[in-house]
Amino acid sequence: MIKIVINQNVSDAELAEILKIDITQVVALMSGKLSEFSAPELFQFLNALDQDVKIVVGPKSQPQARTCVIASS
């Protein structure tokens, strides 16, 4: 998400307005403290930054099932 924000070229104050959060939450987000946010909140942030969020569920491809995030360019 940090890369997406950097590409937006906005200040922390502008980002807070876009994401509808306060500046302390922007600092936490940009510091990678994602555990402070729920998955739906993170999805909403991505949508606010003009990003689609797609969740694909399928049979496991490894000996153990896993979860991964893939960002397209």
N, CA, C and O atoms as CSV, one atom per row, in Angstrom:
chain,resi,resn,atom,element,x,y,z
A,1,MET,N,N,0.827,-1.184,0.000
A,1,MET,CA,C,0.000,0.000,0.000
A,1,MET,C,C,0.875,1.253,0.000
A,1,MET,O,O,0.505,2.267,-0.592
A,2,ILE,N,N,2.019,1.187,0.653
A,2,ILE,CA,C,2.896,2.356,0.723
A,2,ILE,C,C,3.305,2.802,-0.677
A,2,ILE,O,O,3.326,3.998,-0.967
A,3,LYS,N,N,3.627,1.855,-1.536
A,3,LYS,CA,C,4.020,2.186,-2.913
A,3,LYS,C,C,2.875,2.900,-3.642
A,3,LYS,O,O,3.113,3.847,-4.392
A,4,ILE,N,N,1.660,2.458,-3.428
A,4,ILE,CA,C,0.488,3.088,-4.062
A,4,ILE,C,C,0.352,4.522,-3.573
A,4,ILE,O,O,0.081,5.426,-4.363
A,5,VAL,N,N,0.537,4.736,-2.269
A,5,VAL,CA,C,0.427,6.085,-1.709
A,5,VAL,C,C,1.523,6.985,-2.263
A,5,VAL,O,O,1.264,8.132,-2.627
A,6,ILE,N,N,2.739,6.470,-2.328
A,6,ILE,CA,C,3.850,7.261,-2.861
A,6,ILE,C,C,3.559,7.669,-4.300
A,6,ILE,O,O,3.843,8.799,-4.697
A,7,ASN,N,N,2.996,6.754,-5.076
A,7,ASN,CA,C,2.670,7.067,-6.476
A,7,ASN,C,C,1.569,8.123,-6.587
A,7,ASN,O,O,1.457,8.792,-7.614
A,8,GLN,N,N,0.757,8.276,-5.539
A,8,GLN,CA,C,-0.304,9.292,-5.544
A,8,GLN,C,C,0.283,10.691,-5.366
A,8,GLN,O,O,-0.341,11.682,-5.747
A,9,ASN,N,N,1.492,10.772,-4.783
A,9,ASN,CA,C,2.182,12.055,-4.583
A,9,ASN,C,C,1.317,13.056,-3.815
A,9,ASN,O,O,1.079,14.172,-4.277
A,10,VAL,N,N,0.850,12.635,-2.630
A,10,VAL,CA,C,0.038,13.500,-1.785
A,10,VAL,C,C,0.686,13.625,-0.411
A,10,VAL,O,O,1.452,12.754,-0.001
A,11,SER,N,N,0.382,14.695,0.292
A,11,SER,CA,C,0.892,14.902,1.642
A,11,SER,C,C,0.125,14.018,2.626
A,11,SER,O,O,-0.924,13.465,2.296
A,12,ASP,N,N,0.663,13.897,3.832
A,12,ASP,CA,C,-0.030,13.125,4.865
A,12,ASP,C,C,-1.413,13.712,5.150
A,12,ASP,O,O,-2.378,12.974,5.345
A,13,ALA,N,N,-1.500,15.032,5.173
A,13,ALA,CA,C,-2.793,15.685,5.431
A,13,ALA,C,C,-3.784,15.379,4.313
A,13,ALA,O,O,-4.954,15.102,4.578
A,14,GLU,N,N,-3.325,15.427,3.071
A,14,GLU,CA,C,-4.209,15.105,1.940
A,14,GLU,C,C,-4.619,13.644,1.989
A,14,GLU,O,O,-5.768,13.310,1.698
A,15,LEU,N,N,-3.682,12.766,2.357
A,15,LEU,CA,C,-3.999,11.347,2.452
A,15,LEU,C,C,-5.036,11.098,3.543
A,15,LEU,O,O,-5.948,10.292,3.361
A,16,ALA,N,N,-4.900,11.785,4.666
A,16,ALA,CA,C,-5.877,11.648,5.749
A,16,ALA,C,C,-7.270,12.029,5.256
A,16,ALA,O,O,-8.255,11.372,5.594
A,17,GLU,N,N,-7.348,13.081,4.466
A,17,GLU,CA,C,-8.637,13.521,3.921
A,17,GLU,C,C,-9.193,12.499,2.927
A,17,GLU,O,O,-10.383,12.184,2.955
A,18,ILE,N,N,-8.339,11.990,2.058
A,18,ILE,CA,C,-8.769,10.998,1.055
A,18,ILE,C,C,-9.290,9.734,1.746
A,18,ILE,O,O,-10.338,9.200,1.380
A,19,LEU,N,N,-8.538,9.264,2.754
A,19,LEU,CA,C,-8.889,8.006,3.421
A,19,LEU,C,C,-9.900,8.184,4.546
A,19,LEU,O,O,-10.403,7.206,5.100
A,20,LYS,N,N,-10.200,9.457,4.884
A,20,LYS,CA,C,-11.150,9.770,5.963
A,20,LYS,C,C,-10.677,9.208,7.309
A,20,LYS,O,O,-11.447,8.615,8.064
A,21,ILE,N,N,-9.373,9.417,7.582
A,21,ILE,CA,C,-8.785,9.023,8.858
A,21,ILE,C,C,-7.974,10.203,9.378
A,21,ILE,O,O,-7.728,11.165,8.651
A,22,ASP,N,N,-7.559,10.124,10.651
A,22,ASP,CA,C,-6.765,11.237,11.181
A,22,ASP,C,C,-5.282,11.023,10.886
A,22,ASP,O,O,-4.858,9.941,10.479
A,23,ILE,N,N,-4.522,12.071,11.100
A,23,ILE,CA,C,-3.114,12.081,10.726
A,23,ILE,C,C,-2.310,11.022,11.478
A,23,ILE,O,O,-1.363,10.463,10.925
A,24,THR,N,N,-2.674,10.736,12.732
A,24,THR,CA,C,-1.948,9.703,13.481
A,24,THR,C,C,-2.150,8.325,12.850
A,24,THR,O,O,-1.248,7.487,12.874
A,25,GLN,N,N,-3.335,8.097,12.288
A,25,GLN,CA,C,-3.582,6.836,11.595
A,25,GLN,C,C,-2.808,6.776,10.283
A,25,GLN,O,O,-2.362,5.702,9.879
A,26,VAL,N,N,-2.646,7.907,9.619
A,26,VAL,CA,C,-1.840,7.956,8.391
A,26,VAL,C,C,-0.403,7.574,8.722
A,26,VAL,O,O,0.219,6.797,7.997
A,27,VAL,N,N,0.123,8.118,9.811
A,27,VAL,CA,C,1.493,7.804,10.222
A,27,VAL,C,C,1.619,6.311,10.500
A,27,VAL,O,O,2.596,5.691,10.081
A,28,ALA,N,N,0.650,5.723,11.199
A,28,ALA,CA,C,0.674,4.284,11.482
A,28,ALA,C,C,0.629,3.482,10.181
A,28,ALA,O,O,1.381,2.523,10.008
A,29,LEU,N,N,-0.247,3.879,9.280
A,29,LEU,CA,C,-0.385,3.184,8.000
A,29,LEU,C,C,0.916,3.236,7.207
A,29,LEU,O,O,1.375,2.221,6.682
A,30,MET,N,N,1.503,4.426,7.124
A,30,MET,CA,C,2.725,4.593,6.348
A,30,MET,C,C,3.939,3.952,7.023
A,30,MET,O,O,4.964,3.724,6.382
A,31,SER,N,N,3.815,3.663,8.320
A,31,SER,CA,C,4.882,2.965,9.051
A,31,SER,C,C,4.727,1.458,8.956
A,31,SER,O,O,5.527,0.707,9.516
A,32,GLY,N,N,3.688,1.014,8.241
A,32,GLY,CA,C,3.472,-0.418,8.066
A,32,GLY,C,C,2.769,-1.093,9.228
A,32,GLY,O,O,2.786,-2.320,9.323
A,33,LYS,N,N,2.156,-0.330,10.108
A,33,LYS,CA,C,1.449,-0.896,11.256
A,33,LYS,C,C,0.024,-1.274,10.838
A,33,LYS,O,O,-0.958,-0.710,11.321
A,34,LEU,N,N,-0.053,-2.225,9.946
A,34,LEU,CA,C,-1.345,-2.606,9.374
A,34,LEU,C,C,-2.245,-3.318,10.367
A,34,LEU,O,O,-3.461,-3.362,10.180
A,35,SER,N,N,-1.661,-3.878,11.426
A,35,SER,CA,C,-2.482,-4.577,12.417
A,35,SER,C,C,-3.413,-3.625,13.161
A,35,SER,O,O,-4.327,-4.069,13.856
A,36,GLU,N,N,-3.188,-2.323,13.021
A,36,GLU,CA,C,-4.066,-1.340,13.652
A,36,GLU,C,C,-5.358,-1.123,12.861
A,36,GLU,O,O,-6.245,-0.390,13.298
A,37,PHE,N,N,-5.457,-1.765,11.695
A,37,PHE,CA,C,-6.612,-1.586,10.815
A,37,PHE,C,C,-7.216,-2.944,10.494
A,37,PHE,O,O,-6.509,-3.949,10.423
A,38,SER,N,N,-8.515,-2.965,10.303
A,38,SER,CA,C,-9.181,-4.211,9.905
A,38,SER,C,C,-9.001,-4.417,8.402
A,38,SER,O,O,-8.681,-3.480,7.670
A,39,ALA,N,N,-9.207,-5.639,7.958
A,39,ALA,CA,C,-9.123,-5.923,6.523
A,39,ALA,C,C,-10.112,-5.057,5.737
A,39,ALA,O,O,-9.725,-4.488,4.717
A,40,PRO,N,N,-11.383,-4.933,6.173
A,40,PRO,CA,C,-12.299,-4.069,5.420
A,40,PRO,C,C,-11.820,-2.612,5.343
A,40,PRO,O,O,-12.008,-1.952,4.322
A,41,GLU,N,N,-11.202,-2.112,6.418
A,41,GLU,CA,C,-10.672,-0.744,6.374
A,41,GLU,C,C,-9.567,-0.623,5.328
A,41,GLU,O,O,-9.538,0.337,4.558
A,42,LEU,N,N,-8.665,-1.593,5.303
A,42,LEU,CA,C,-7.577,-1.567,4.324
A,42,LEU,C,C,-8.123,-1.641,2.904
A,42,LEU,O,O,-7.614,-0.968,2.008
A,43,PHE,N,N,-9.153,-2.451,2.693
A,43,PHE,CA,C,-9.781,-2.535,1.370
A,43,PHE,C,C,-10.388,-1.184,0.991
A,43,PHE,O,O,-10.256,-0.742,-0.151
A,44,GLN,N,N,-11.051,-0.531,1.944
A,44,GLN,CA,C,-11.641,0.787,1.682
A,44,GLN,C,C,-10.565,1.809,1.351
A,44,GLN,O,O,-10.758,2.652,0.475
A,45,PHE,N,N,-9.429,1.741,2.048
A,45,PHE,CA,C,-8.326,2.655,1.755
A,45,PHE,C,C,-7.853,2.456,0.318
A,45,PHE,O,O,-7.642,3.424,-0.414
A,46,LEU,N,N,-7.689,1.210,-0.077
A,46,LEU,CA,C,-7.242,0.923,-1.444
A,46,LEU,C,C,-8.254,1.430,-2.461
A,46,LEU,O,O,-7.873,2.008,-3.479
A,47,ASN,N,N,-9.524,1.222,-2.198
A,47,ASN,CA,C,-10.563,1.732,-3.102
A,47,ASN,C,C,-10.523,3.250,-3.182
A,47,ASN,O,O,-10.692,3.818,-4.261
A,48,ALA,N,N,-10.300,3.913,-2.051
A,48,ALA,CA,C,-10.219,5.377,-2.030
A,48,ALA,C,C,-9.025,5.878,-2.845
A,48,ALA,O,O,-9.020,7.010,-3.329
A,49,LEU,N,N,-8.013,5.016,-2.988
A,49,LEU,CA,C,-6.833,5.349,-3.785
A,49,LEU,C,C,-6.952,4.822,-5.218
A,49,LEU,O,O,-5.952,4.639,-5.912
A,50,ASP,N,N,-8.199,4.581,-5.646
A,50,ASP,CA,C,-8.511,4.122,-7.007
A,50,ASP,C,C,-7.908,2.760,-7.342
A,50,ASP,O,O,-7.462,2.528,-8.466
A,51,GLN,N,N,-7.898,1.869,-6.364
A,51,GLN,CA,C,-7.391,0.519,-6.564
A,51,GLN,C,C,-8.537,-0.477,-6.400
A,51,GLN,O,O,-9.338,-0.364,-5.472
A,52,ASP,N,N,-8.610,-1.443,-7.298
A,52,ASP,CA,C,-9.550,-2.547,-7.129
A,52,ASP,C,C,-8.954,-3.553,-6.154
A,52,ASP,O,O,-7.736,-3.720,-6.093
A,53,VAL,N,N,-9.802,-4.214,-5.405
A,53,VAL,CA,C,-9.380,-5.290,-4.516
A,53,VAL,C,C,-10.096,-6.549,-4.987
A,53,VAL,O,O,-11.323,-6.586,-5.072
A,54,LYS,N,N,-9.312,-7.577,-5.291
A,54,LYS,CA,C,-9.894,-8.840,-5.743
A,54,LYS,C,C,-9.431,-9.948,-4.804
A,54,LYS,O,O,-8.247,-10.057,-4.488
A,55,ILE,N,N,-10.367,-10.751,-4.372
A,55,ILE,CA,C,-10.050,-11.892,-3.518
A,55,ILE,C,C,-10.413,-13.143,-4.304
A,55,ILE,O,O,-11.553,-13.314,-4.739
A,56,VAL,N,N,-9.433,-14.008,-4.477
A,56,VAL,CA,C,-9.637,-15.233,-5.238
A,56,VAL,C,C,-9.438,-16.417,-4.297
A,56,VAL,O,O,-8.406,-16.523,-3.634
A,57,VAL,N,N,-10.411,-17.290,-4.242
A,57,VAL,CA,C,-10.328,-18.470,-3.396
A,57,VAL,C,C,-10.238,-19.691,-4.300
A,57,VAL,O,O,-11.006,-19.824,-5.253
A,58,GLY,N,N,-9.295,-20.583,-3.999
A,58,GLY,CA,C,-9.124,-21.780,-4.807
A,58,GLY,C,C,-8.497,-22.885,-3.984
A,58,GLY,O,O,-8.114,-22.675,-2.833
A,59,PRO,N,N,-8.392,-24.064,-4.576
A,59,PRO,CA,C,-7.766,-25.172,-3.854
A,59,PRO,C,C,-6.291,-24.860,-3.588
A,59,PRO,O,O,-5.646,-24.144,-4.354
A,60,LYS,N,N,-5.782,-25.402,-2.510
A,60,LYS,CA,C,-4.394,-25.111,-2.154
A,60,LYS,C,C,-3.445,-25.647,-3.224
A,60,LYS,O,O,-3.684,-26.685,-3.841
A,61,SER,N,N,-2.359,-24.897,-3.419
A,61,SER,CA,C,-1.375,-25.277,-4.434
A,61,SER,C,C,-0.065,-25.727,-3.792
A,61,SER,O,O,0.862,-26.134,-4.492
A,62,GLN,N,N,0.013,-25.656,-2.486
A,62,GLN,CA,C,1.186,-26.061,-1.711
A,62,GLN,C,C,0.744,-27.151,-0.741
A,62,GLN,O,O,-0.455,-27.368,-0.567
A,63,PRO,N,N,1.693,-27.841,-0.108
A,63,PRO,CA,C,1.293,-28.844,0.884
A,63,PRO,C,C,0.413,-28.262,1.987
A,63,PRO,O,O,-0.444,-28.956,2.534
A,64,GLN,N,N,0.626,-26.983,2.314
A,64,GLN,CA,C,-0.203,-26.326,3.329
A,64,GLN,C,C,-0.900,-25.126,2.680
A,64,GLN,O,O,-0.276,-24.386,1.919
A,65,ALA,N,N,-2.171,-24.934,2.972
A,65,ALA,CA,C,-2.898,-23.791,2.439
A,65,ALA,C,C,-2.230,-22.505,2.916
A,65,ALA,O,O,-1.643,-22.478,3.997
A,66,ARG,N,N,-2.315,-21.432,2.114
A,66,ARG,CA,C,-1.650,-20.185,2.477
A,66,ARG,C,C,-2.467,-19.001,1.989
A,66,ARG,O,O,-3.396,-19.153,1.196
A,67,THR,N,N,-2.114,-17.840,2.467
A,67,THR,CA,C,-2.719,-16.582,2.048
A,67,THR,C,C,-1.598,-15.690,1.551
A,67,THR,O,O,-0.562,-15.583,2.207
A,68,CYS,N,N,-1.781,-15.048,0.406
A,68,CYS,CA,C,-0.760,-14.128,-0.096
A,68,CYS,C,C,-1.440,-12.945,-0.771
A,68,CYS,O,O,-2.585,-13.029,-1.214
A,69,VAL,N,N,-0.716,-11.862,-0.835
A,69,VAL,CA,C,-1.195,-10.646,-1.490
A,69,VAL,C,C,-0.313,-10.401,-2.688
A,69,VAL,O,O,0.912,-10.404,-2.572
A,70,ILE,N,N,-0.922,-10.190,-3.839
A,70,ILE,CA,C,-0.184,-9.935,-5.069
A,70,ILE,C,C,-0.659,-8.601,-5.622
A,70,ILE,O,O,-1.851,-8.414,-5.870
A,71,ALA,N,N,0.259,-7.688,-5.811
A,71,ALA,CA,C,-0.076,-6.387,-6.369
A,71,ALA,C,C,0.296,-6.387,-7.841
A,71,ALA,O,O,1.428,-6.710,-8.201
A,72,SER,N,N,-0.648,-6.028,-8.684
A,72,SER,CA,C,-0.339,-5.929,-10.110
A,72,SER,C,C,0.168,-4.539,-10.394
A,72,SER,O,O,-0.109,-3.595,-9.654
A,73,SER,N,N,0.911,-4.422,-11.472
A,73,SER,CA,C,1.460,-3.104,-11.795
A,73,SER,C,C,0.627,-2.367,-12.794
A,73,SER,O,O,0.960,-1.242,-13.167
